[in-house]
Amino acid sequence: MDTGKFIVFEGGEGCGKSTQANLLFEWLKKNGYDVLLTKEPGGDEGICREIRSILLNKNYQESFSERTELLLFTADRAQHVDFTIKPALESGKFVISDRYEASTFAYQCGGRKIEPKNFLWLNRYAAKGLRPDFTFWLDLDPKIGLRRNMNTEKRDRFETEDVIFHNQVREGFVNYFQAINSYSYKKLEGQLSIEELHQSVLTTIRQFI
């Protein structure tokens, strides 16, 4: 059976990536494709979900070591790759993930100032070399994104960080796609309407499905 395609949506808080991931998932299903929608952290109903609950818990805001945070994200990825993503790809499914390695780099190396070499080594081990076939990067001013999430009362441990942190995360995405990324991606403007973004995603997807 042919191996499926691995598509990732990346971006900061409130950029619209989750909405676009869901819209692509529904479009692929409607058009007869076998597709799995997943996310990081928390891409399974067991270990990954437990890791996600720790990482996003606001009660730990002042007690998280940066090293612990990075290790938990990469532990989640190892579990996610081995038990969710790779089996789905090997069965011929399209896999759409809401976040993957670019987010880890942006939040940990950009936001937390982790040395990139430490991220790269851990990510290589956790992902077993699995890279997306294509990534959509939704870029948005953090002030706008955080305001969107506040309006929906969506406030996890990362969303309660100040705008300085989120500006550093945005810069982390820039650095990742300019210096670290080595596969196909498209940058989208997060201020566009949901429908405009969706149509841009579909125009790109139709080129390789």
Secondary structure, 3 states (H helix, E strand, C coil): CCCCCEEEEEECCCCCHHHHHHHHHHHHHHCCCCEEEEECCCCCCCHHHHHHHHHCCHHHCCCCCHHHHHHHHHHHHHHHHHHHHHHHHHCCCEEEEECCHHHHHHHHHHHCCCCHHHHHHHHHHHHCCCCCCEEEEEECCHHHHHHHHHHCCCCCCCCCCCHHHHHHHHHHHHHHHHHHCCCCEEEEECCCCHHHHHHHHHHHHCCCC
